Amino acid sequence: MRAAAQVLAGLGPSAAAKRLTKDDRTPVTAADFAVQAAVAGLLEDSFPQETLVAEEDARRLRGGGAQRWMDDVVRSVCLVHPAATRSRVLDWLDRGAGEPTRRYWALDPVDGTKGLLRGGQFAAALALIEDGDPLVGALASPRYDRFGDEGSLAIAVRGEGAWAAPIGGGRWTRLAVSSCEDPVSARLLRSVESAGGTNRRLSQIRQELGMTAPEIRMDSQVKYLALAAGAGDLIIRLPRLGGRRENTWDHAAGVLLVEQAGGHATDLNGDRLDFGAGRQMVRNLGIVASNGRLHQVALAAFKRVTSPPEENRGPDRKARRV
């Protein structure tokens, strides 16, 4: 992940901010391609037989509008791989097109691209997943200065805890979630931008919980790092529009950080998060991550807000699971 930060620094703000809009209406930048290629190359060197599942591919650099970025991308990848060529960069990018296997790596080269573009939070996120569970997770967060002025690096290993340090090197701090037990004073971490329906439902959940503390808005999996570090207490990720499920690379590393810092993460039904079902988390609906102490009350509040009123269910109907 330090290699990812090195690539981002090498690109510089102007090159990193070059963007296109993908089919799902989200932006992609030169930074996404450069970081993914650099990390994929490192994984190929160390784990050549293991699958990589990543967000980007090489189509746009081959002919989809991003060809003009190629020189910038290759130049920045060379900071990590001095012998990198255009051909090698394209091949490394295409390594990320795999489907999850029993054991695979999940990579989001720039999680929170909108945050990168607006000057907010973003992260490079990498996780090793086996049998649907993250075993190792790492986040490089160049603008999260809680652990270093130049940004923060966080790593979690299942059964070994979660740790953070300055991204350029320095003292490691063991992460621990907050001790908040009262939802009234709990701090909700959420995305900077949300659709109107999401805003309304989160507001209803906050009211149901009696939450009065201001929300903490930030992009990307840096929210998970903040939760793991005790700088927030609760994350609620509501179902996406159109029935789309969450991408594995958007959550695996961050979820492991929270769990290894003493917190808890499930879907909105309270079920285990399954990162082995595909490139999307098709067996899960939404996500709740918490310091553990607030988890059950948050799940209950969600169900009360989204379940139909008792009088509308009919005499023989049970409340449906959402």
C-alpha positions as CSV (number, residue, x, y, z in Angstrom):
1,M,0.0,0.0,0.0
2,R,3.0,2.3,0.4
3,A,3.6,1.6,-3.3
4,A,0.1,2.9,-4.0
5,A,0.9,6.1,-2.2
6,Q,4.2,6.4,-4.1
7,V,2.3,6.1,-7.4
8,L,-0.2,8.7,-6.4
9,A,2.5,11.1,-5.3
10,G,4.3,10.5,-8.6
11,L,1.2,11.3,-10.7
12,G,0.7,14.7,-9.1
13,P,-2.6,16.4,-8.6
14,S,-3.2,17.4,-12.2
15,A,-2.5,14.0,-13.7
16,A,-4.4,12.1,-10.9
17,A,-7.5,14.3,-11.5
18,K,-7.9,13.4,-15.2
19,R,-11.2,11.7,-15.3
20,L,-13.8,9.8,-17.4
21,T,-17.3,8.7,-16.5
22,K,-17.9,5.0,-16.4
23,D,-21.1,3.2,-17.4
24,D,-22.3,3.2,-13.8
25,R,-21.9,7.1,-13.8
26,T,-18.9,6.9,-11.4
27,P,-15.7,8.7,-12.3
28,V,-12.4,6.9,-13.1
29,T,-9.0,8.7,-13.2
30,A,-5.5,8.1,-14.3
31,A,-4.8,7.4,-10.6
32,D,-7.1,4.4,-10.6
33,F,-5.3,2.8,-13.5
34,A,-1.8,3.6,-12.2
35,V,-2.3,2.3,-8.7
36,Q,-4.1,-0.9,-9.9
37,A,-1.3,-1.7,-12.4
38,A,1.4,-1.1,-9.8
39,V,-0.2,-3.2,-7.1
40,A,-1.2,-5.9,-9.6
41,G,2.4,-6.1,-10.7
42,L,3.6,-6.6,-7.1
43,L,1.0,-9.3,-6.5
44,E,2.1,-11.0,-9.7
45,D,5.7,-11.1,-8.5
46,S,4.9,-12.4,-5.0
47,F,1.7,-14.5,-5.6
48,P,1.7,-15.4,-9.3
49,Q,-0.9,-18.2,-9.0
50,E,-3.5,-16.2,-7.0
51,T,-6.5,-14.5,-8.4
52,L,-6.9,-10.7,-8.3
53,V,-10.4,-9.2,-8.3
54,A,-10.1,-5.4,-8.9
55,E,-12.4,-2.6,-10.0
56,E,-10.7,-1.4,-13.2
57,D,-9.5,-3.0,-16.5
58,A,-7.4,-1.9,-19.5
59,R,-10.2,-1.4,-22.0
60,R,-10.3,2.4,-21.7
61,L,-6.5,2.7,-21.9
62,R,-6.6,0.5,-25.1
63,G,-9.2,2.6,-26.8
64,G,-12.0,3.8,-24.5
65,G,-11.0,7.4,-24.2
66,A,-8.2,7.2,-21.7
67,Q,-5.4,6.5,-24.2
68,R,-4.1,10.0,-23.7
69,W,-3.3,9.1,-20.1
70,M,-1.0,6.3,-21.0
71,D,2.3,8.1,-20.7
72,D,1.3,9.5,-17.3
73,V,0.2,6.1,-16.1
74,V,3.3,4.2,-17.3
75,R,5.6,6.9,-15.9
76,S,4.1,6.6,-12.4
77,V,4.0,2.8,-12.4
78,C,7.7,3.0,-13.2
79,L,8.3,4.4,-9.7
80,V,7.4,0.9,-8.4
81,H,8.4,-1.2,-11.4
82,P,11.3,0.6,-13.1
83,A,11.1,-1.7,-16.2
84,A,7.4,-1.2,-16.7
85,T,6.2,-0.9,-20.3
86,R,2.9,0.0,-21.9
87,S,2.3,-3.7,-22.6
88,R,3.1,-4.8,-19.0
89,V,0.9,-2.1,-17.5
90,L,-2.1,-3.2,-19.7
91,D,-1.5,-6.8,-18.7
92,W,-1.3,-6.0,-15.0
93,L,-4.6,-4.1,-15.3
94,D,-6.3,-7.0,-16.9
95,R,-5.2,-9.3,-14.1
96,G,-7.9,-7.7,-12.1
97,A,-10.8,-9.0,-14.2
98,G,-10.9,-12.4,-12.4
99,E,-13.8,-13.9,-10.6
100,P,-13.5,-14.7,-6.9
101,T,-12.1,-18.2,-6.1
102,R,-11.6,-19.9,-2.7
103,R,-8.7,-17.6,-2.1
104,Y,-8.2,-14.3,-3.9
105,W,-7.1,-10.7,-3.5
106,A,-9.6,-7.8,-3.7
107,L,-8.3,-4.4,-4.8
108,D,-9.8,-1.0,-5.1
109,P,-7.0,1.2,-6.4
110,V,-8.8,4.5,-5.5
111,D,-11.7,4.0,-3.3
112,G,-13.6,7.3,-3.1
113,T,-12.6,8.7,-6.5
114,K,-15.0,11.6,-5.9
115,G,-13.2,12.4,-2.7
116,L,-9.9,12.4,-4.6
117,L,-11.3,14.9,-7.1
118,R,-12.9,17.2,-4.6
119,G,-10.0,17.3,-2.1
120,G,-11.6,14.9,0.4
121,Q,-10.8,11.5,1.7
122,F,-9.9,8.5,-0.5
123,A,-7.9,5.3,-0.1
124,A,-6.2,2.4,-1.8
125,A,-7.7,-0.8,-0.4
126,L,-6.4,-4.3,-0.6
127,A,-7.6,-7.5,1.1
128,L,-6.8,-11.2,1.0
129,I,-10.0,-13.2,1.1
130,E,-10.3,-17.0,1.8
131,D,-13.6,-18.9,2.0
132,G,-15.5,-15.6,1.9
133,D,-13.7,-14.0,4.9
134,P,-11.0,-11.3,4.8
135,L,-7.7,-12.6,6.3
136,V,-5.5,-9.6,5.6
137,G,-6.6,-6.0,4.9
138,A,-4.7,-2.8,4.2
139,L,-5.7,0.8,3.5
140,A,-3.4,3.6,2.3
141,S,-5.2,6.9,3.1
142,P,-3.0,9.9,1.9
143,R,-5.3,12.6,3.3
144,Y,-6.3,11.0,6.6
145,D,-3.8,12.6,9.0
146,R,-4.8,11.0,12.3
147,F,-1.6,8.9,12.3
148,G,0.7,11.1,10.2
149,D,0.7,14.5,8.6
150,E,1.4,12.9,5.2
151,G,-1.4,10.4,5.5
152,S,-2.1,7.0,7.2
153,L,-1.4,3.4,6.5
154,A,-3.6,0.8,8.2
155,I,-3.2,-3.0,8.3
156,A,-5.3,-5.8,9.9
157,V,-4.6,-9.5,10.1
158,R,-7.4,-11.8,11.3
159,G,-6.6,-12.9,14.8
160,E,-3.7,-10.5,15.2
161,G,-5.4,-7.1,15.5
162,A,-5.4,-3.9,13.5
163,W,-2.7,-1.2,13.4
164,A,-2.0,2.2,11.8
165,A,1.1,4.3,11.1
166,P,2.2,7.3,9.1
167,I,2.1,6.4,5.5
168,G,5.7,7.2,5.0
169,G,6.9,5.1,7.9
170,G,7.0,5.5,11.7
171,R,5.4,4.2,14.9
172,W,2.5,1.7,14.7
173,T,-0.5,2.3,16.8
174,R,-2.9,-0.5,17.7
175,L,-6.5,0.4,16.7
176,A,-9.4,0.1,19.1
177,V,-13.0,1.0,18.6
178,S,-14.8,3.4,20.9
179,S,-16.5,2.5,24.1
180,C,-19.7,4.4,23.3
181,E,-22.8,2.5,24.4
182,D,-25.5,5.2,24.2
183,P,-26.9,5.8,20.7
184,V,-27.8,9.3,21.7
185,S,-24.2,10.3,21.6
186,A,-23.1,7.9,18.9
187,R,-21.3,9.4,15.8
188,L,-22.6,8.1,12.5
189,L,-20.0,7.9,9.7
190,R,-21.4,8.3,6.2
191,S,-20.6,9.2,2.7
192,V,-20.4,12.9,1.6
193,E,-22.9,12.4,-1.2
194,S,-26.1,10.4,-0.9
195,A,-29.3,10.1,-2.8
196,G,-32.5,11.8,-1.4
197,G,-34.0,8.4,-0.4
198,T,-30.9,7.5,1.5
199,N,-30.8,10.8,3.3
200,R,-34.4,10.4,4.4
201,R,-34.0,6.8,5.7
202,L,-30.8,7.6,7.5
203,S,-32.5,10.6,9.1
204,Q,-35.3,8.3,10.2
205,I,-32.9,5.8,11.7
206,R,-31.1,8.6,13.5
207,Q,-34.4,9.8,15.0
208,E,-35.3,6.2,16.0
209,L,-32.0,5.9,17.8
210,G,-32.3,9.4,19.3
211,M,-28.9,10.3,17.9
212,T,-27.9,13.9,18.5
213,A,-24.2,13.9,17.7
214,P,-23.3,15.5,14.4
215,E,-22.8,13.1,11.5
216,I,-19.2,12.6,10.2
217,R,-19.2,12.7,6.4
218,M,-16.2,11.3,4.5
219,D,-15.7,9.3,1.3
220,S,-14.3,5.8,0.9
221,Q,-13.2,3.1,3.3
222,V,-11.5,5.7,5.4
223,K,-14.8,5.6,7.3
224,Y,-13.9,2.1,8.4
225,L,-10.5,3.3,9.5
226,A,-12.0,6.1,11.5
227,L,-14.4,3.6,13.1
228,A,-11.6,1.2,13.9
229,A,-9.6,4.1,15.5
230,G,-12.5,5.2,17.7
231,A,-13.1,8.4,15.8
232,G,-16.7,7.4,15.0
233,D,-19.1,4.7,16.3
234,L,-21.4,3.5,13.6
235,I,-21.6,3.0,9.8
236,I,-24.9,2.1,8.1
237,R,-24.8,1.4,4.4
238,L,-28.3,1.1,3.0
239,P,-29.3,-1.0,0.0
240,R,-28.2,0.5,-3.3
241,L,-30.7,1.7,-5.9
242,G,-32.0,-0.8,-8.4
243,G,-31.2,-3.8,-6.3
244,R,-27.4,-3.6,-7.0
245,R,-25.3,-5.2,-4.3
246,E,-22.0,-3.9,-2.8
247,N,-18.7,-4.6,-4.5
248,T,-16.4,-6.9,-2.6
249,W,-13.4,-4.5,-3.0
250,D,-15.4,-1.6,-1.5
251,H,-15.6,-3.1,1.9
252,A,-13.4,-6.2,2.6
253,A,-10.3,-4.4,3.9
254,G,-12.2,-1.9,5.9
255,V,-14.5,-4.5,7.5
256,L,-11.5,-6.5,8.7
257,L,-10.0,-3.3,10.2
258,V,-13.1,-2.8,12.3
259,E,-13.5,-6.4,13.4
260,Q,-9.8,-6.7,14.4
261,A,-10.1,-3.4,16.3
262,G,-12.9,-4.9,18.4
263,G,-15.9,-3.9,16.4
264,H,-18.5,-5.9,14.5
265,A,-19.9,-5.9,10.9
266,T,-22.9,-7.6,9.4
267,D,-25.5,-7.0,6.7
268,L,-28.7,-5.2,7.5
269,N,-30.3,-8.6,8.4
270,G,-27.6,-9.3,10.9
271,D,-26.1,-12.0,8.6
272,R,-22.4,-12.6,8.1
273,L,-20.8,-10.6,5.3
274,D,-19.8,-13.0,2.5
275,F,-17.0,-11.8,0.3
276,G,-16.8,-15.1,-1.6
277,A,-20.1,-15.0,-3.5
278,G,-18.8,-13.1,-6.5
279,R,-17.5,-9.7,-7.5
280,Q,-20.6,-8.3,-5.8
281,M,-21.8,-9.3,-2.3
282,V,-25.0,-10.9,-3.7
283,R,-25.8,-12.8,-0.5
284,N,-25.9,-9.6,1.6
285,L,-28.2,-6.6,1.8
286,G,-26.4,-3.4,2.9
287,I,-23.9,-3.2,5.7
288,V,-23.8,-2.2,9.4
289,A,-20.4,-1.7,11.0
290,S,-20.1,-0.6,14.6
291,N,-18.0,-0.6,17.7
292,G,-20.0,-3.7,18.7
293,R,-21.8,-2.1,21.6
294,L,-24.3,-0.3,19.3
295,H,-24.7,-3.1,16.7
296,Q,-28.0,-4.7,17.8
297,V,-29.7,-1.4,18.5
298,A,-28.7,-0.2,15.1
299,L,-30.1,-3.3,13.4
300,A,-33.3,-3.0,15.4
301,A,-33.8,0.6,14.4
302,F,-33.3,-0.2,10.8
303,K,-36.0,-2.9,10.9
304,R,-38.4,-0.6,12.7
305,V,-38.0,2.1,10.1
306,T,-38.2,-0.1,7.1
307,S,-40.9,-2.7,8.2
308,P,-44.5,-2.0,7.3
309,P,-46.8,-0.9,10.2
310,E,-48.3,-3.8,12.2
311,E,-51.8,-3.0,11.1
312,N,-50.9,-3.3,7.4
313,R,-49.4,-6.8,7.6
314,G,-52.6,-8.7,7.9
315,P,-53.5,-11.3,10.5
316,D,-51.3,-14.1,9.1
317,R,-48.3,-12.2,7.8
318,K,-45.0,-11.9,9.5
319,A,-42.8,-8.9,9.1
320,R,-40.8,-9.4,6.0
321,R,-37.0,-9.4,6.1
322,V,-35.5,-6.6,4.1
